[in-house]
Amino acid sequence: MSGMIKLFVARYDEGKVYKHWSLFVENPGKEFIIHVIGSAGNWKFEEKRRNPRVSKTLIELIDVTEIHVDQIPELRRAAQSVPLDQNRQSSFDCQNFVLMVIDKAIEEELIQVSGSYLDSIFAKRDGL
């Protein structure tokens, strides 16, 4: 289908206990990632023009699905609407955030992902 671009979960090994995750939107020439940075109690949403394929810390790209290029603004809005849990005792992290963005995009019918495939992505989380 014309106008379709790929969405990936990008996993990075930055030398910390847990792997960092971002949602990678592979729009050729306009690639970007959506993720949160910070730590418990101090999370910040970030969208950055970046292609993880050139990152030295990238360990895996998980193919999630495709999205129509015209729906990128809605995907951005969905990602920005995900609440960032600022409770210092919370287990919220970048991995939870990416999964919540995917769930929100499914809920808003921006993308389609089977439940079993989503479970396989969820299983890659650290610290379970």
PLY file of the C-alpha trace (Angstrom):
ply
format ascii 1.0
element vertex 128
property float x
property float y
property float z
element edge 127
property int vertex1
property int vertex2
end_header
0.00 0.00 0.00
1.39 3.36 -1.05
2.30 5.85 1.66
2.94 3.19 4.30
5.98 3.47 6.58
7.36 1.12 9.19
7.21 1.42 12.96
9.81 -0.31 15.10
10.69 -0.65 18.74
14.38 0.24 18.98
16.28 -1.38 21.85
19.59 0.09 22.97
22.28 -1.11 25.35
23.58 2.03 27.00
25.52 0.15 29.67
22.78 0.45 32.28
20.83 -2.26 34.09
17.86 -1.99 31.71
17.79 -1.55 27.94
16.51 1.78 26.63
13.52 1.66 24.26
12.18 4.14 21.72
9.51 4.00 19.04
11.21 4.46 15.66
9.17 5.91 12.79
11.05 5.02 9.61
9.88 7.75 7.26
12.75 7.89 4.72
14.57 11.20 5.02
12.35 12.22 7.96
13.05 9.42 10.45
12.39 10.12 14.11
12.14 8.44 17.47
9.64 8.94 20.27
10.71 8.06 23.80
11.01 9.28 27.35
14.22 10.29 29.03
15.02 10.77 32.69
14.34 8.54 35.64
11.65 7.73 38.21
9.92 10.93 39.22
11.58 12.95 36.45
10.38 11.62 33.07
10.34 13.86 30.01
8.73 13.14 26.63
11.10 13.57 23.71
10.74 13.36 19.95
14.00 13.50 18.07
15.02 13.34 14.41
17.16 10.25 14.50
17.70 6.97 12.71
18.63 4.36 15.32
20.27 2.21 12.64
23.38 4.42 12.94
23.53 4.25 16.75
26.43 2.30 18.24
24.22 1.32 21.18
21.37 -0.16 19.07
20.99 -3.87 19.75
17.68 -4.64 18.06
14.92 -3.21 15.90
11.61 -4.98 16.46
9.29 -4.59 13.48
5.92 -3.57 14.97
3.72 -2.73 11.99
3.15 -0.13 9.31
1.32 3.18 9.50
0.17 5.49 6.74
2.36 8.57 6.44
-0.74 10.78 6.73
-1.33 9.41 10.24
2.02 10.53 11.65
0.50 13.69 13.23
-2.10 11.51 15.01
0.65 9.14 16.19
2.57 12.11 17.60
-0.54 13.35 19.41
-1.23 9.86 20.78
2.35 9.61 22.09
2.18 13.04 23.70
-1.08 12.11 25.43
0.42 9.11 27.25
0.68 10.13 30.91
4.19 10.09 32.36
4.10 8.51 35.80
6.20 10.80 37.99
5.80 8.67 41.13
9.32 7.87 42.34
8.18 4.43 43.54
6.60 3.56 40.19
7.94 0.94 37.80
7.16 3.26 34.86
10.06 3.50 32.43
10.92 3.99 28.75
9.87 0.42 27.97
6.42 0.90 29.52
6.07 4.20 27.68
6.75 2.68 24.25
4.28 -0.14 24.92
1.68 2.41 26.08
2.16 4.44 22.87
1.66 1.28 20.80
-1.48 0.44 22.81
-2.80 3.99 22.34
-2.16 3.85 18.57
-4.03 0.52 18.40
-6.89 1.94 20.48
-7.14 4.95 18.15
-7.06 2.60 15.14
-3.88 4.15 13.75
-2.18 0.74 13.57
-3.06 -2.93 13.77
-0.98 -5.40 15.78
-2.12 -8.86 16.82
-2.35 -9.53 20.54
0.07 -12.45 20.36
2.66 -10.37 18.51
2.25 -7.55 21.02
2.82 -10.11 23.79
6.08 -11.16 22.11
7.26 -7.53 22.15
6.16 -7.16 25.79
8.19 -10.27 26.67
11.40 -8.46 25.66
11.04 -6.05 28.59
13.80 -6.08 31.19
13.21 -6.51 34.89
10.20 -8.82 34.79
0 1
1 2
2 3
3 4
4 5
5 6
6 7
7 8
8 9
9 10
10 11
11 12
12 13
13 14
14 15
15 16
16 17
17 18
18 19
19 20
20 21
21 22
22 23
23 24
24 25
25 26
26 27
27 28
28 29
29 30
30 31
31 32
32 33
33 34
34 35
35 36
36 37
37 38
38 39
39 40
40 41
41 42
42 43
43 44
44 45
45 46
46 47
47 48
48 49
49 50
50 51
51 52
52 53
53 54
54 55
55 56
56 57
57 58
58 59
59 60
60 61
61 62
62 63
63 64
64 65
65 66
66 67
67 68
68 69
69 70
70 71
71 72
72 73
73 74
74 75
75 76
76 77
77 78
78 79
79 80
80 81
81 82
82 83
83 84
84 85
85 86
86 87
87 88
88 89
89 90
90 91
91 92
92 93
93 94
94 95
95 96
96 97
97 98
98 99
99 100
100 101
101 102
102 103
103 104
104 105
105 106
106 107
107 108
108 109
109 110
110 111
111 112
112 113
113 114
114 115
115 116
116 117
117 118
118 119
119 120
120 121
121 122
122 123
123 124
124 125
125 126
126 127
